[in-house]
Every structure is written in structure tokens, then in C-alpha cells.
Amino acid sequence: MPPYVPVNVAPTLRTAETKDVPRIAAVIISAMDFSPHWTSRYPYRKQFPDVHRHQTEERIADYVKKSKDGICVALVSEVEIEVEVEVEPNAPTTENLLLKGGAKDKRRKEKQHIKEIVGVAIAQLPGTFVEPMTRVIKRTVSEGKEGEEKGKDTAQQNAPSPPFRADGHLERAKAFGAEFGPAKKRYFDVPYGNNQLYIDFMAVDPSYHRRGIATQLMEWMLELAKREADAKAVTLFSSPMGMGLYKKVGFEEVGCVTVKLDGDW
């Protein structure tokens, strides 16, 4: 049983803040345990939980920063829960004021109602999709500067690569990149380009599955797209477990991406 009691499970939505990053990462990590996409890329997440948490928090922190820059939107869903907290012995309570003659204060537990993040959705906004940096360089710099930039690129390519994250699988990461990059370009970027709202993350704490939280998050994203003048489509990649939800709120399947290594079923 979780160390809290839901008080009001009707979720409320708000934009994410920097202080929310650890909790958002915890929600994503617990939710993605059910996603073959995630478990395949990070098969050693249980052996290296600190690495897994740190890497996830860094990624979410970057999204939250970009949301403040108007590049993406990061939305969290909260419910009210009841928790027990320890109150300091010398806190000015009626009980403490009645203590007499050298009686020692005792720590006591007190029930409090707080808001807990149980779901998150993150999307890149229309109008923020940029061309690859190599193409931008070729278009905007002089010949001499371009050669200088190419030299930097070559030096960077020849530099030793940092060690791959301990919770991940390098070959699977490469395989996912090789499949998902071209698929995103084919199904989303070529048809819609800057006129898409691309949903990168949608996750709900497993303790709160089947309570309408994911549906509410997705419906809010669809409403946001309607208000964005440049948005002609809302796009995302779904794991098998999410297909039912996405079709329920109006998405249609346009393609399928399968990633396999030798020896996989």
C-alpha cells in the first residue's frame, strides 16, 4: 500500500515547475515499467536506479526549461492526498502547552492534505521544429566560417565518446534511433513539419490507472492544438498499451515501427 490515502481523486491540471522534476521523473519511471519501448532501451534500470533516476530527471528538467522558453508545454495532473507527517516536539500545540513539571515533549504525527502529481504530458509546440544544425550552418555562414565550423564538427566526431549510460543498452539505443528517426520524419515531419503538436511524453502513476487521468491530459492537449493557429495535427508514438486510449480520444494509426535485434522474438 502507498504511504498516503487519496482524498479527492478528481484530478486538476497545471503547468509543470522546476520543483516538480523529481516527482515527474518518478511518475514516468513507474509508468514506463509497462512500456516495451522503455524496458527494451533501459534493461538495467533496476540494477542502476540512481543512474536511471538522474538521467530521467535531467531530461525532464530540460523539458521544463524549454516550456518556459515557449518551445514546449509540460502539463501535470494532481490529486489531493492525505499523508502523515511528524511534527517537531516543540511545535506550539495545545498538547505541548499543557505539559508540566519537566515532562518531555514527544514527537507526534499529524495528518495533512497535500497535492500529489500523478500524471504528466509533455509536447513540443507548433512553430518550434528547426532544421538540422548542419543545414543552418551551410545557409548562414560565409565560406571561411563554414570551413571553420566543419573543422570543429570533424574534431568533435573524432573525440572519444563518453561512456554509455549504465542503465541502458547501447545497441538497442542505436536500433531505436535508426528506426524512430526515419519514421518520425516520414509520418510526421514531412507531412506536417512546423504545423504539428508533437507529444513526447504521456505517463500516469500506475496506482491511478483507469481513473480518467490520461484521458484528461490528452483531451487538454487536443484542445491546446485547436487554439494553436499553426497546428494542423497532433502527433505521437504509442506503445501497444496506449493504443486504446489514443484511439478513444480521436487519434488514428498511420504506421507501425518495430525494433528488433538479432535473437529477439
C-alpha positions, -999 to +999 in steps of 0.1 A: +000+000+000+013+035-008+021+057+023-008+080+016-046+079+012-064+096-017-088+122-005-101+136-038-092+116-069-107+142-093-075+155-109-066+191-116-042+203-142-014+228-142+019+236-159+050+219-145+076+238-125+112+232-118+104+219-083+082+192-098+111+175-117+118+147-092+082+137-088+075+139-126+105+116-132+092+092-105+058+090-122+074+084-156+098+057-143+070+038-126+046+042-156+072+032-182+078-002-165+048-013-185+062+000-219+082-024-240+098+007-257+112+019-223+121-015-208+139-025-240+161+006-241+168+006-204+171-031-194+195-023-165+173+004-148+167-019-118+204-026-113+213+011-116+183+030-102+202+061-093+216+065-128+181+058-143+165+084-120+192+110-126+191+106-164+153+109-164+153+139-142+178+157-164+156+151-194+125+163-177+144+194-163+153+202-199+117+200-210+105+222-181+132+248-191+120+247-227+084+251-216+095+285-200+111+294-234+079+287-253+093+257-271+071+230-254+044+226-229+047+204-198+015+196-180+010+178-148-021+162-133-026+164-095-049+148-069-053+156-033-040+130-009-037+126+029-003+120+045+011+116+080+039+139+089+059+141+121+056+174+140+086+189+158+084+183+196+084+220+205+058+230+180+032+253+197+003+229+201-023+227+228-009+194+239+026+208+244+013+238+263-003+215+289+029+196+296+041+203+332+070+197+356+098+185+334+076+164+311+094+157+278+079+167+245+071+138+223+071+137+185+036+133+172+021+125+139-003+148+121-025+142+091-022+168+063-037+172+029-013+178+000-014+178-038+005+149-054+015+147-091+001+115-106+003+122-143+023+142-169+021+151-206+048+169-225+046+182-260+066+203-285+046+233-297+040+241-334+064+265-349+094+253-329+107+225-351+140+236-366+162+223-393+193+202-385+222+224-375+244+213-404+219+228-428+216+260-408+254+264-409+256+260-446+229+286-452+240+313-428+278+314-426+305+326-450+328+302-468+356+307-444+334+304-413+317+273-428+351+256-432+359+265-396+326+250-384+332+219-405+366+215-388+350+218-354+325+191-364+353+168-375+372+173-342+340+166-323+334+134-343+369+122-336+367+129-299+363+099-276+327+091-268+315+094-232+306+060-217+270+050-224+246+052-195+248+022-172+210+016-172+208+014-209+217-009-238+238+008-265+229-015-294+192-011-286+195+026-283+212+027-318+185+004-332+157+026-318+174+057-333+178+041-367+141+032-368+123+060-350+142+089-366+132+080-402+097+070-390+091+104-374+104+121-405+082+101-428+049+101-408+051+134-390+078+158-401+074+156-439+036+159-439+033+185-411+067+200-403+062+230-381+024+226-381+023+197-356+020+195-318+042+165-311+035+147-278+068+133-265+057+120-231+024+109-215+025+089-183+003+082-153+013+067-119+001+030-121-017+035-088-040+059-106-046+040-138-082+037-152-094+069-134-096+091-164-063+110-158-047+100-191-079+109-210-080+143-193-044+150-202-048+140-238-081+160-242-063+191-228-035+186-254-061+183-282-078+215-270-044+232-269-038+222-305-071+237-316-060+270-300-027+270-318-031+287-352-002+267-367-013+233-356-027+210-383-021+177-365-013+163-331+013+135-334+029+109-311+044+074-310+024+050-289+034+018-272+009-011-275-006-003-241-015+032-251-033+025-284-067+020-269-066+054-251-053+073-281-079+059-305-106+066-279-098+103-279-096+105-317-061+095-329-057+073-359-028+049-366-007+059-396+021+034-393+039+009-372+076+008-361+092-024-350+126-026-334+144-059-331+179-071-326+193-105-336+179-130-311+148-111-302+115-128-306 
